[in-house]
């Protein structure tokens, strides 16, 4: 059963913007934190950004800090990733993920139990 559904990917020119959405079909409040990861061709999946559901605290990979913003709408049970000043190296499949357990760090992929199907982001130079 698919719980997380991403949307908003596409093709954009370098310097442009995209906003990804991830709708969680589970009961509101089911997740402790939600995150975005990405995987470029031939590379391992990597952490992009995360947010704790109760506090709203956000965390970012150094490579996207200052350009990407993660946010959530609790009423819609949806998390967003606003991506600005996109670069060709941001090209990847972006995955939404959710976890139900506490952790002091939120970047470990193996600690997320729920995953979306991914959405392609392509940044043309």
Backbone bond lengths (Angstrom), bond angles and torsions (degrees), N, CA, C in turn:
res aa  C-N    CA-C-N  psi(-1)  N-CA   C-N-CA  omega(-1)  CA-C   N-CA-C  phi
1 X - - - 1.463 - - 1.520 108.88 -
2 X 1.323 116.66 128.83 1.449 122.11 -178.40 1.519 108.74 -87.39
3 X 1.329 116.09 122.53 1.460 120.27 -179.12 1.520 112.67 -101.99
4 X 1.343 115.98 -28.06 1.453 120.82 -175.71 1.526 109.08 -116.31
5 X 1.312 116.94 129.46 1.459 121.36 -178.94 1.522 108.68 -128.02
6 X 1.343 115.13 117.47 1.457 120.64 179.23 1.517 110.90 -91.06
7 X 1.315 115.51 156.04 1.456 122.29 173.62 1.520 108.50 -156.37
8 X 1.327 115.82 165.98 1.453 120.39 174.62 1.507 115.63 105.82
9 X 1.319 117.87 -3.70 1.453 119.33 178.72 1.515 111.18 -71.42
10 X 1.339 115.83 172.42 1.445 120.00 178.40 1.503 112.14 163.21
11 X 1.320 115.51 -165.53 1.457 123.14 179.82 1.524 108.99 -104.60
12 X 1.319 116.05 131.42 1.462 120.87 -179.32 1.521 108.96 -142.51
13 X 1.324 116.86 151.99 1.462 121.23 176.19 1.529 110.11 -77.58
14 X 1.302 115.36 152.87 1.463 119.78 176.67 1.525 109.24 -55.47
15 X 1.328 114.99 137.76 1.456 120.87 -176.93 1.520 113.37 92.30
16 X 1.313 116.51 -11.31 1.450 121.15 -178.73 1.523 112.94 -83.82
17 X 1.326 115.05 -174.01 1.459 121.56 -176.23 1.521 110.97 -132.27
18 X 1.330 114.76 153.10 1.455 122.78 172.12 1.526 107.56 -144.67
19 X 1.329 116.14 153.10 1.458 119.93 172.91 1.523 108.52 -124.35
20 X 1.304 115.06 121.57 1.458 121.58 176.36 1.521 109.67 -93.93
21 X 1.316 115.18 146.10 1.461 121.28 176.59 1.522 109.71 -124.12
22 X 1.307 115.88 149.50 1.465 121.19 176.97 1.523 107.56 -138.25
23 X 1.305 115.76 111.22 1.461 121.15 -179.87 1.522 109.67 -94.98
24 X 1.321 116.02 128.62 1.462 123.01 -179.70 1.529 108.06 -102.45
25 X 1.330 115.88 117.80 1.459 119.64 -175.85 1.528 112.95 -84.83
26 X 1.317 118.15 -4.19 1.464 120.20 179.09 1.526 110.94 -77.72
27 X 1.327 114.62 173.98 1.461 120.13 -179.90 1.532 110.10 -57.78
28 X 1.308 116.15 138.64 1.463 121.18 177.53 1.520 109.68 -57.05
29 X 1.309 115.64 132.94 1.460 120.31 -179.08 1.514 113.82 90.93
30 X 1.345 117.01 7.00 1.461 119.89 -178.77 1.519 112.89 -72.94
31 X 1.316 117.24 -25.05 1.457 119.24 -173.93 1.522 111.40 -101.47
32 X 1.320 115.75 144.15 1.462 121.65 172.27 1.525 109.44 -81.64
33 X 1.327 115.40 -37.47 1.461 120.92 179.17 1.515 109.49 -154.09
34 X 1.320 114.80 155.02 1.455 120.22 174.77 1.516 108.68 -129.46
35 X 1.313 114.80 151.38 1.460 119.20 -173.08 1.512 110.83 -146.11
36 X 1.308 113.30 165.00 1.466 122.03 170.96 1.527 107.89 -118.83
37 X 1.323 114.65 134.82 1.452 122.66 172.87 1.525 106.67 -123.97
38 X 1.326 116.88 165.33 1.458 119.74 176.25 1.518 109.91 -144.24
39 X 1.328 114.15 155.24 1.452 120.11 179.16 1.513 109.12 -138.71
40 X 1.322 114.82 116.00 1.457 121.91 176.81 1.522 108.98 -88.09
41 X 1.333 117.34 157.70 1.470 120.23 -179.79 1.523 111.40 -56.58
42 X 1.318 115.59 129.55 1.454 120.90 177.56 1.513 115.05 76.39
43 X 1.326 117.27 6.50 1.465 120.71 -178.48 1.519 110.43 -122.42
44 X 1.315 115.52 163.01 1.453 120.54 177.13 1.530 110.01 -77.07
45 X 1.309 114.39 155.43 1.455 119.42 175.37 1.524 109.11 -66.23
46 X 1.330 116.18 138.33 1.457 119.99 -176.95 1.518 111.84 -132.12
47 X 1.307 114.05 153.80 1.463 122.36 178.93 1.519 110.09 -69.74
48 X 1.340 115.93 139.86 1.457 121.66 176.16 1.522 111.34 -115.59
49 X 1.333 116.36 -56.07 1.464 120.59 -176.65 1.524 109.07 -161.13
50 X 1.342 115.49 156.99 1.457 120.83 178.30 1.512 109.92 -150.05
51 X 1.317 115.18 158.09 1.461 120.65 176.18 1.518 109.56 -142.74
52 X 1.317 116.63 136.77 1.460 121.78 175.16 1.524 108.07 -79.67
53 X 1.314 116.69 134.53 1.461 121.09 -172.23 1.518 112.77 -68.37
54 X 1.344 118.75 -36.38 1.455 119.53 -175.47 1.525 112.31 -82.01
55 X 1.317 117.34 -44.19 1.465 120.39 -175.18 1.517 113.24 -91.80
56 X 1.331 116.48 -23.42 1.457 119.68 -175.58 1.515 113.39 78.81
57 X 1.312 117.15 5.23 1.467 120.96 178.68 1.521 109.35 -60.34
58 X 1.330 115.23 138.15 1.460 119.79 -176.84 1.526 111.41 -118.12
59 X 1.314 114.73 153.70 1.459 122.61 -179.58 1.529 108.08 -138.44
60 X 1.321 116.25 144.60 1.454 120.68 -177.14 1.521 111.39 -136.85
61 X 1.324 114.88 148.84 1.454 119.55 168.85 1.525 108.05 -70.27
62 X 1.309 116.28 148.68 1.469 120.06 -178.91 1.526 111.75 -57.88
63 X 1.326 116.50 -32.70 1.454 120.69 -175.07 1.531 113.29 -68.82
64 X 1.334 117.12 -18.26 1.471 119.59 -178.12 1.519 112.60 -118.23
65 X 1.311 117.42 -5.43 1.463 121.29 -177.41 1.522 110.45 -58.59
66 X 1.332 115.58 131.31 1.454 120.39 -179.18 1.524 113.74 89.46
67 X 1.341 116.66 -13.21 1.470 120.25 179.31 1.525 112.13 -114.89
68 X 1.322 116.66 -34.09 1.469 121.80 -177.37 1.523 109.41 -108.15
69 X 1.329 115.73 147.99 1.463 121.58 176.32 1.524 109.34 -134.16
70 X 1.336 115.73 124.87 1.454 120.44 175.11 1.524 108.79 -98.34
71 X 1.313 116.29 138.58 1.457 120.29 179.04 1.530 108.33 -149.82
72 X 1.322 115.89 166.79 1.454 118.54 178.07 1.512 111.34 -142.31
73 X 1.312 115.36 150.40 1.446 123.46 174.16 1.520 105.96 -113.17
74 X 1.319 116.52 102.17 1.462 120.44 -175.37 1.522 111.95 -64.95
75 X 1.318 117.20 -31.80 1.464 120.20 -179.73 1.528 110.59 -65.28
76 X 1.330 115.94 -33.74 1.464 120.58 179.76 1.526 112.18 -97.05
77 X 1.324 116.13 -2.96 1.468 120.48 -177.32 1.526 110.94 52.86
78 X 1.312 114.98 46.58 1.461 121.65 -174.75 1.525 109.34 -131.75
79 X 1.320 115.57 139.91 1.452 121.61 174.98 1.524 108.26 -115.12
80 X 1.315 116.06 146.15 1.456 122.14 -176.29 1.529 110.42 -122.87
81 X 1.315 114.65 156.20 1.453 121.06 170.92 1.520 107.36 -132.69
82 X 1.332 115.58 105.24 1.452 120.88 176.30 1.520 107.93 -86.90
83 X 1.317 116.08 121.40 1.463 121.56 -176.00 1.516 109.06 -116.41
84 X 1.313 116.19 115.39 1.461 122.50 179.43 1.527 109.95 -115.13
85 X 1.325 115.76 164.09 1.473 121.59 178.22 1.521 110.69 49.22
86 X 1.310 115.91 48.20 1.459 120.53 -175.86 1.521 111.88 -65.46
87 X 1.333 114.54 145.16 1.454 122.50 -179.16 1.536 109.10 -120.31
88 X 1.318 117.61 156.08 1.475 119.20 177.22 1.517 112.82 -54.63
89 X 1.314 117.71 -32.23 1.465 120.07 179.69 1.523 113.21 -72.89
90 X 1.324 117.66 -5.29 1.469 120.69 173.09 1.525 111.62 -83.24
91 X 1.330 116.84 -6.80 1.456 120.79 178.83 1.521 110.76 -60.42
92 X 1.334 115.92 124.76 1.468 121.21 -176.79 1.521 109.12 -178.11
93 X 1.315 115.18 170.59 1.463 120.75 166.15 1.528 106.09 -88.70
94 X 1.304 116.20 126.97 1.463 122.12 -178.40 1.521 109.44 -102.01
95 X 1.327 114.63 130.92 1.454 121.85 -177.58 1.520 110.73 -117.82
96 X 1.299 115.20 137.16 1.456 122.61 171.57 1.529 108.27 -92.00
97 X 1.329 116.45 143.23 1.459 120.40 -179.96 1.512 110.31 -142.00
98 X 1.324 115.03 153.70 1.462 120.73 -179.14 1.523 109.66 -134.98
99 X 1.330 116.19 145.07 1.448 121.13 176.51 1.513 108.87 -131.69
100 X 1.323 115.50 152.87 1.461 120.13 -178.18 1.520 112.89 -109.58
101 X 1.335 117.76 -6.49 1.456 120.42 -175.80 1.517 110.91 -110.78
102 X 1.346 113.88 155.34 1.463 120.62 179.42 1.521 109.96 -72.86
103 X 1.328 114.98 147.11 1.449 121.78 167.35 1.517 108.05 -155.35
104 X 1.323 115.61 146.94 1.466 119.09 177.76 1.527 110.87 -72.41
105 X 1.310 115.66 -20.76 1.458 120.14 177.24 1.521 108.54 -123.93
106 X 1.286 117.44 150.30 1.462 120.57 -174.29 1.521 113.15 -122.28
107 X 1.341 117.38 14.85 1.456 118.76 -173.95 1.524 114.38 -98.97
108 X 1.325 116.95 -1.78 1.465 119.46 -176.94 1.520 110.60 -83.63
109 X 1.299 117.14 112.35 1.454 123.11 -176.35 1.522 111.74 -58.63
110 X 1.312 118.03 -38.94 1.465 122.05 -174.52 1.521 112.87 -66.98
111 X 1.315 117.78 -13.07 1.463 121.76 -178.70 1.518 112.71 -91.06
112 X 1.319 117.52 0.66 1.463 121.21 178.95 1.522 109.08 -99.71
113 X 1.333 115.57 126.74 1.463 120.17 -175.41 1.524 113.18 -90.88
114 X 1.311 116.65 -26.38 1.459 120.11 -174.96 1.519 110.17 -118.65
115 X 1.342 114.42 136.90 1.460 120.68 -176.83 1.519 110.92 -135.93
116 X 1.329 114.83 146.89 1.444 119.67 171.57 1.519 110.41 -84.47
117 X 1.323 115.19 -179.85 1.461 120.52 -176.16 1.525 112.08 -85.21
118 X 1.309 117.20 -12.67 1.459 121.42 178.75 1.513 112.62 95.55
119 X 1.324 115.17 150.56 1.459 121.57 176.25 1.531 108.18 -137.13
120 X 1.320 116.37 135.24 1.465 121.76 -175.17 1.520 111.06 -80.64
121 X 1.322 115.35 131.58 1.465 122.21 171.74 1.521 107.09 -120.37
122 X 1.316 115.70 123.57 1.461 121.10 179.27 1.519 108.60 -123.69
123 X 1.338 116.05 124.16 1.459 121.98 -179.85 1.515 108.04 -111.45
124 X 1.312 115.78 115.92 1.458 121.23 -178.63 1.520 110.45 -88.79
125 X 1.323 115.65 140.70 1.471 119.52 -178.76 1.517 110.90 -85.80
